């Protein structure tokens, strides 16, 4: 029985979100056309310069607020009449950077230029102590440039992503990256380490489940000290599926007696309370409605579906009436994004699509159309969702920009994604 539960949970947790009925971002009829110029000194190798150019141009595209010129352009940092106007390119603005690097650190001088007048409208110096983290330097630049033109914030680009990836049979490691997977850092290795979950909004710690000991155990890993401490162990399984807004409470899926239920755990008092009590499978609890209720996946009506229940109220309600097999969810205030298995394809693989609903309306929006789209996760932004895209034995991180109705994918180079958070 416990093996079936673990398989179900892996689907449920593996398998955004503003309500699409609400205007989230301002509609822009014509996107401003922007060119990116590399004004880095010649002693910076061309590969590093081109890589930084691609990061910035890519971020501008993913923001969905710019029409980005594809051309790799070089210029001096001060610029001349031709460089500051680019009349032949018919652009509205120019983002110019000068990247310098030493043994470890990196610095970027940045200008935003009005290509109609040649006037610099924004200028700033950015620096980072570890040049391996250059992708985050590029993300910060684009976040600020985006703010300068008055577009809706894309500050989510600065968030770190944490994920578990399989490396071998019963072996996985936990990795921190940027959203494009251009920067990766392995933080936990050895044994089976899965389901990482950020512990707080500043992303200084995270929880994860380790299957390396006598019993599955949830650990908290402190990124500042590199130390870890045991939070709770349980026979069968134990997974942290959500953390309250203030970081003081965890939602856990546990199966101490071969039956999965959802529990709430208080970090300060170490007190644990059972929320659901059903003889079948209840998994993947997520806080909703200002942390007063939870949404979760359960088979209590036959096939896996999505339900809601008060934390201190045993009555429950079904939230979704579309499809027959939901297997992973994520919440943002009153909004839920979930993955649903649609049907077997002619090639023998299942199709999993993502859908968006609100707990306050009957609105339903389909977000993907084909393939295996699993484990959706909200950014700290109701317009952006991350998910896992599976291609056989390969994986990619997908980014959905809801208001722009665009999806971007960043392939994982090694291993296979098991779960993600950001």
C-alpha positions as CSV (number, residue, x, y, z in Angstrom):
1,X,0.0,0.0,0.0
2,X,2.7,2.5,1.0
3,X,4.5,1.9,-2.4
4,X,1.2,2.9,-4.2
5,X,0.9,6.0,-2.0
6,X,4.5,7.1,-2.8
7,X,3.9,6.6,-6.5
8,X,0.6,8.6,-6.3
9,X,2.3,11.3,-4.3
10,X,5.2,11.5,-6.9
11,X,2.5,12.1,-9.5
12,X,0.6,14.5,-7.4
13,X,3.6,16.5,-6.5
14,X,5.4,16.0,-9.8
15,X,2.9,15.5,-12.1
16,X,-0.7,30.9,-11.4
17,X,-1.6,32.9,-11.1
18,X,-3.7,35.7,-11.2
19,X,-7.3,35.1,-12.0
20,X,-7.4,35.6,-15.8
21,X,-10.7,37.5,-15.3
22,X,-8.7,40.2,-13.7
23,X,-6.5,42.7,-15.6
24,X,-3.0,41.9,-14.2
25,X,-0.8,43.8,-16.6
26,X,-1.4,46.8,-18.8
27,X,-2.1,45.9,-22.4
28,X,0.5,47.3,-24.8
29,X,-0.7,47.5,-28.3
30,X,2.8,48.1,-29.8
31,X,5.8,46.8,-27.9
32,X,8.8,49.2,-27.9
33,X,11.6,48.0,-30.0
34,X,14.9,47.7,-28.1
35,X,18.5,46.9,-29.2
36,X,21.2,45.6,-26.9
37,X,24.7,46.9,-27.5
38,X,27.9,45.4,-26.1
39,X,30.4,48.1,-25.1
40,X,32.7,45.8,-23.1
41,X,36.5,46.4,-23.3
42,X,38.3,44.2,-25.8
43,X,40.2,42.3,-23.0
44,X,37.0,40.6,-22.1
45,X,36.8,37.4,-24.1
46,X,34.2,37.3,-26.8
47,X,32.4,34.2,-25.4
48,X,31.7,35.9,-22.1
49,X,30.5,39.1,-23.8
50,X,28.2,37.2,-26.2
51,X,26.9,35.1,-23.3
52,X,26.0,38.2,-21.3
53,X,24.3,39.7,-24.4
54,X,22.2,36.6,-24.8
55,X,21.2,36.6,-21.1
56,X,20.0,40.2,-21.3
57,X,18.3,39.8,-24.7
58,X,16.6,36.7,-23.5
59,X,15.3,38.3,-20.3
60,X,13.9,41.2,-22.3
61,X,12.0,38.7,-24.5
62,X,10.7,36.7,-21.5
63,X,9.5,39.9,-19.9
64,X,7.1,40.1,-22.9
65,X,7.3,43.9,-22.7
66,X,9.8,44.5,-25.5
67,X,10.3,43.8,-29.2
68,X,14.0,42.7,-29.0
69,X,16.3,43.2,-31.9
70,X,18.2,39.9,-32.6
71,X,21.4,41.5,-33.8
72,X,24.5,41.3,-31.6
73,X,25.8,44.9,-31.8
74,X,29.0,46.3,-30.5
75,X,29.8,50.0,-29.6
76,X,31.9,52.2,-27.4
77,X,30.4,53.0,-24.0
78,X,30.1,56.7,-24.7
79,X,28.7,56.1,-28.2
80,X,28.6,58.3,-31.2
81,X,25.9,59.6,-33.5
82,X,25.4,56.3,-35.3
83,X,25.6,54.2,-32.1
84,X,23.2,56.4,-30.1
85,X,20.5,56.5,-32.7
86,X,20.7,53.3,-34.7
87,X,18.5,54.9,-37.3
88,X,18.9,52.0,-39.8
89,X,17.5,49.6,-37.1
90,X,14.4,51.7,-36.4
91,X,14.6,51.0,-32.6
92,X,13.0,53.0,-29.9
93,X,15.6,52.4,-27.2
94,X,19.1,51.0,-26.7
95,X,20.3,49.0,-23.7
96,X,24.1,49.3,-23.6
97,X,26.4,47.4,-21.3
98,X,30.1,47.3,-20.5
99,X,31.1,44.1,-18.7
100,X,34.4,43.8,-16.8
101,X,35.6,40.8,-14.9
102,X,38.5,39.9,-12.7
103,X,39.5,36.5,-11.2
104,X,36.2,36.2,-9.2
105,X,34.0,39.3,-9.5
106,X,32.1,41.0,-12.3
107,X,30.9,44.6,-12.9
108,X,28.5,45.9,-15.6
109,X,28.1,49.6,-16.5
110,X,24.7,50.0,-18.1
111,X,22.9,52.8,-20.0
112,X,19.4,53.0,-21.4
113,X,19.3,55.4,-24.3
114,X,16.3,57.0,-26.1
115,X,17.1,56.1,-29.7
116,X,14.9,58.9,-31.0
117,X,16.8,61.6,-29.2
118,X,20.2,59.9,-28.3
119,X,19.7,60.9,-24.7
120,X,20.7,58.6,-21.8
121,X,17.6,58.1,-19.7
122,X,19.0,55.7,-17.1
123,X,22.6,54.7,-16.1
124,X,23.8,52.5,-13.3
125,X,26.7,50.3,-12.2
126,X,26.1,46.7,-11.2
127,X,28.5,44.4,-9.5
128,X,28.6,40.8,-8.2
129,X,31.3,39.1,-6.1
130,X,31.0,35.7,-7.9
131,X,31.1,36.0,-11.7
132,X,29.6,32.5,-12.0
133,X,26.4,34.2,-10.9
134,X,26.5,36.6,-14.0
135,X,23.0,35.4,-15.0
136,X,21.6,37.1,-11.8
137,X,23.5,40.2,-12.7
138,X,21.8,40.2,-16.1
139,X,18.4,39.6,-14.5
140,X,18.8,42.5,-12.1
141,X,19.7,44.8,-15.1
142,X,16.6,43.8,-17.0
143,X,14.4,44.2,-13.9
144,X,15.6,47.8,-13.5
145,X,15.3,48.6,-17.2
146,X,11.8,47.2,-17.3
147,X,10.9,49.4,-14.3
148,X,12.4,52.5,-16.0
149,X,10.0,52.2,-18.9
150,X,7.0,51.8,-16.6
151,X,6.2,48.2,-17.6
152,X,4.7,45.8,-15.0
153,X,7.4,44.4,-12.7
154,X,9.4,41.4,-13.6
155,X,11.2,41.2,-10.3
156,X,10.4,37.5,-10.2
157,X,13.4,37.1,-12.5
158,X,15.7,37.7,-9.5
159,X,14.2,34.7,-7.6
160,X,16.4,31.6,-7.2
161,X,14.9,28.3,-8.4
162,X,15.5,25.2,-6.3
163,X,15.0,21.7,-7.7
164,X,15.7,18.1,-7.2
165,X,17.1,16.0,-10.1
166,X,17.6,12.3,-10.5
167,X,21.2,11.3,-11.2
168,X,20.9,7.5,-10.9
169,X,18.7,4.8,-9.5
170,X,17.6,5.9,-6.0
171,X,19.9,8.9,-6.2
172,X,19.1,12.6,-6.5
173,X,20.7,15.9,-5.7
174,X,19.3,19.3,-4.9
175,X,20.4,22.3,-7.0
176,X,19.9,26.0,-6.8
177,X,19.7,27.9,-10.1
178,X,18.4,31.0,-11.9
179,X,15.2,30.6,-13.9
180,X,17.1,30.0,-17.2
181,X,19.3,27.2,-15.7
182,X,22.3,29.2,-16.9
183,X,23.7,29.2,-13.3
184,X,23.5,26.1,-11.2
185,X,24.9,25.1,-7.8
186,X,24.6,21.7,-6.2
187,X,23.8,22.0,-2.5
188,X,22.8,18.5,-1.4
189,X,24.2,15.2,-2.6
190,X,24.3,11.6,-1.5
191,X,21.3,9.3,-1.5
192,X,17.7,10.2,-2.4
193,X,16.9,13.8,-1.7
194,X,13.7,15.1,-3.1
195,X,10.9,17.7,-2.8
196,X,12.8,20.9,-1.9
197,X,10.7,23.8,-0.7
198,X,11.9,27.3,0.1
199,X,11.6,28.0,3.8
200,X,11.2,31.8,3.6
201,X,10.7,34.7,1.2
202,X,14.4,35.7,1.3
203,X,15.3,32.2,0.2
204,X,18.0,31.8,2.8
205,X,16.9,28.2,3.8
206,X,14.9,25.4,2.4
207,X,13.2,22.1,3.4
208,X,13.7,18.8,1.7
209,X,13.0,15.1,2.2
210,X,15.9,12.6,2.6
211,X,15.5,8.9,2.3
212,X,19.0,8.2,3.4
213,X,18.2,7.2,7.0
214,X,16.1,4.6,8.8
215,X,13.0,6.7,8.1
216,X,12.1,9.4,5.6
217,X,13.1,12.7,7.2
218,X,12.5,16.4,6.5
219,X,15.6,18.6,6.9
220,X,16.0,22.3,7.0
221,X,19.1,23.4,5.1
222,X,20.6,26.9,6.0
223,X,22.3,28.4,2.9
224,X,24.2,30.9,5.0
225,X,25.9,28.4,7.3
226,X,25.7,25.3,5.1
227,X,24.2,23.4,8.1
228,X,21.1,21.3,8.3
229,X,18.8,20.2,11.1
230,X,16.2,17.5,11.3
231,X,12.6,18.7,11.4
232,X,10.5,15.6,11.5
233,X,10.7,11.9,10.5
234,X,7.9,9.5,9.8
235,X,7.5,5.8,8.7
236,X,6.4,5.4,5.1
237,X,6.8,9.0,3.8
238,X,6.9,12.6,4.8
239,X,7.0,15.6,2.4
240,X,6.7,19.4,3.0
241,X,4.3,20.7,0.3
242,X,3.8,24.3,1.4
243,X,5.0,26.9,3.9
244,X,2.8,29.7,5.3
245,X,3.4,33.3,4.3
246,X,5.1,34.1,7.6
247,X,7.3,31.0,7.4
248,X,6.1,29.7,10.8
249,X,4.0,26.7,9.7
250,X,4.5,23.8,7.3
251,X,1.9,21.7,5.4
252,X,3.1,18.1,5.5
253,X,2.0,14.9,3.7
254,X,2.6,12.0,6.0
255,X,1.7,8.3,6.1
256,X,2.7,7.0,9.5
257,X,0.1,4.1,9.2
258,X,0.1,3.4,5.5
259,X,-2.5,6.2,4.9
260,X,-1.5,9.6,3.6
261,X,-3.1,12.6,5.2
262,X,-2.2,16.3,5.5
263,X,-0.8,17.7,8.7
264,X,0.1,21.2,9.8
265,X,3.4,21.6,11.7
266,X,4.3,24.6,13.9
267,X,8.1,25.4,13.6
268,X,8.4,27.2,16.9
269,X,6.5,24.8,19.1
270,X,7.2,21.6,17.0
271,X,3.5,20.8,17.5
272,X,1.9,18.8,14.7
273,X,-1.9,18.6,14.0
274,X,-3.8,16.4,11.5
275,X,-5.9,18.3,9.1
276,X,-7.5,15.7,6.8
277,X,-8.7,12.3,8.0
278,X,-9.7,10.1,5.1
279,X,-9.1,6.3,4.5
280,X,-7.8,6.9,1.0
281,X,-5.2,9.3,-0.3
282,X,-4.9,13.0,0.6
283,X,-1.7,14.7,-0.6
284,X,-0.1,18.0,-1.7
285,X,-1.7,20.5,0.7
286,X,-1.3,24.1,-0.3
287,X,-2.4,27.2,1.7
288,X,-5.2,29.3,0.2
289,X,-7.5,32.2,1.3
290,X,-4.9,33.9,3.4
291,X,-3.6,30.7,5.0
292,X,-7.0,29.9,6.5
293,X,-7.8,27.0,4.3
294,X,-5.9,24.4,2.2
295,X,-6.3,23.0,-1.3
296,X,-5.2,19.4,-1.8
297,X,-5.4,16.4,-4.1
298,X,-7.5,13.5,-3.0
299,X,-9.1,10.3,-4.4
300,X,-12.1,10.5,-2.0
301,X,-14.6,10.7,-4.9
302,X,-12.9,8.0,-7.0
303,X,-10.2,9.5,-9.2
304,X,-7.7,12.1,-8.0
305,X,-9.3,15.6,-7.8
306,X,-8.8,18.9,-6.1
307,X,-10.6,19.8,-2.8
308,X,-10.5,22.6,-0.3
309,X,-10.9,22.4,3.5
310,X,-10.5,24.8,6.4
311,X,-7.5,24.1,8.6
312,X,-9.7,23.6,11.7
313,X,-12.8,22.5,9.8
314,X,-13.4,19.0,8.6
315,X,-16.0,19.8,6.0
316,X,-14.6,19.9,2.5
317,X,-15.6,21.0,-1.0
318,X,-14.6,19.9,-4.5
319,X,-13.0,22.8,-6.4
320,X,-12.6,21.4,-10.0
321,X,-15.2,19.9,-12.2
322,X,-13.1,19.6,-15.4
323,X,-11.2,16.4,-16.2
324,X,-10.8,13.2,-14.2
325,X,-7.2,12.9,-12.9
326,X,-5.5,15.9,-11.3
327,X,-2.1,15.2,-10.0
328,X,-0.3,18.4,-8.8
329,X,-1.3,21.8,-7.7
330,X,0.1,25.2,-6.6
331,X,-1.6,28.1,-5.1
332,X,-1.3,31.9,-4.9
333,X,-3.8,33.5,-2.6
334,X,-7.2,32.6,-4.1
335,X,-5.8,31.1,-7.3
336,X,-4.9,27.5,-8.1
337,X,-2.9,26.1,-11.0
338,X,-3.0,22.3,-11.5
339,X,-1.8,19.6,-13.8
340,X,-4.4,17.2,-15.2
341,X,-3.8,13.9,-17.1
342,X,-5.8,14.1,-20.3
343,X,-5.5,10.8,-22.2
344,X,-3.0,8.3,-23.5
345,X,-1.4,9.4,-26.8
346,X,-1.0,7.1,-29.8
347,X,2.7,6.8,-28.8
348,X,1.9,5.4,-25.4
349,X,2.7,8.5,-23.3
350,X,0.3,10.4,-21.2
351,X,-0.7,14.0,-21.9
352,X,-0.6,16.3,-18.8
353,X,-1.9,19.8,-19.3
354,X,-2.0,22.8,-16.9
355,X,-5.2,24.7,-16.0
356,X,-5.8,27.9,-13.9
357,X,-8.8,28.4,-11.7
358,X,-9.9,30.8,-8.9
359,X,-11.5,29.8,-5.6
360,X,-13.7,32.9,-6.0
361,X,-15.1,32.4,-9.5
362,X,-16.0,29.6,-11.9
363,X,-13.4,30.7,-14.4
364,X,-11.2,28.0,-16.0
365,X,-8.3,28.6,-18.3
366,X,-6.2,26.0,-20.1
367,X,-2.5,27.0,-20.1
368,X,-0.9,24.2,-22.1
369,X,-2.1,22.1,-25.1
370,X,0.1,19.0,-25.4
371,X,2.9,17.0,-23.9
372,X,3.8,16.3,-20.3
373,X,3.5,19.5,-18.3
374,X,3.9,18.8,-14.6
375,X,4.5,20.4,-11.2
376,X,3.4,24.0,-11.7
377,X,4.7,26.6,-9.3
378,X,3.7,30.3,-8.9
379,X,6.3,33.0,-8.9
380,X,5.9,35.8,-6.4
381,X,3.9,37.4,-9.2
382,X,0.4,36.4,-10.3
383,X,1.3,36.6,-14.0
384,X,4.1,34.0,-14.1
385,X,4.2,30.3,-13.6
386,X,7.0,27.8,-13.7
387,X,6.5,24.1,-14.5
388,X,8.4,20.9,-15.5
389,X,8.2,19.9,-19.1
390,X,9.2,16.2,-19.7
391,X,10.6,14.9,-23.0
392,X,11.2,11.2,-22.4
393,X,14.3,11.0,-20.3
394,X,15.0,14.7,-20.5
395,X,13.4,17.7,-18.7
396,X,13.0,21.4,-19.1
397,X,11.8,24.3,-17.0
398,X,8.9,26.0,-18.6
399,X,7.9,29.6,-17.9
400,X,4.3,30.8,-18.7
401,X,3.7,34.5,-19.0
402,X,-0.1,34.6,-18.5
403,X,-1.1,38.0,-19.7
404,X,1.2,37.8,-22.8
405,X,0.0,34.2,-23.4
406,X,3.6,33.1,-24.1
407,X,5.6,30.0,-22.9
408,X,9.4,29.7,-22.7
409,X,11.5,26.5,-22.0
410,X,15.0,26.1,-20.6
411,X,16.3,22.6,-20.9
412,X,18.2,20.8,-18.1
413,X,21.5,19.6,-19.4
414,X,22.1,16.7,-17.0
415,X,19.8,14.6,-15.0
416,X,16.0,14.6,-14.9
417,X,13.8,17.0,-12.9
418,X,11.9,15.5,-10.0
419,X,10.4,18.6,-8.4
420,X,10.9,22.4,-8.3
421,X,10.2,25.5,-6.2
422,X,10.9,29.2,-6.5
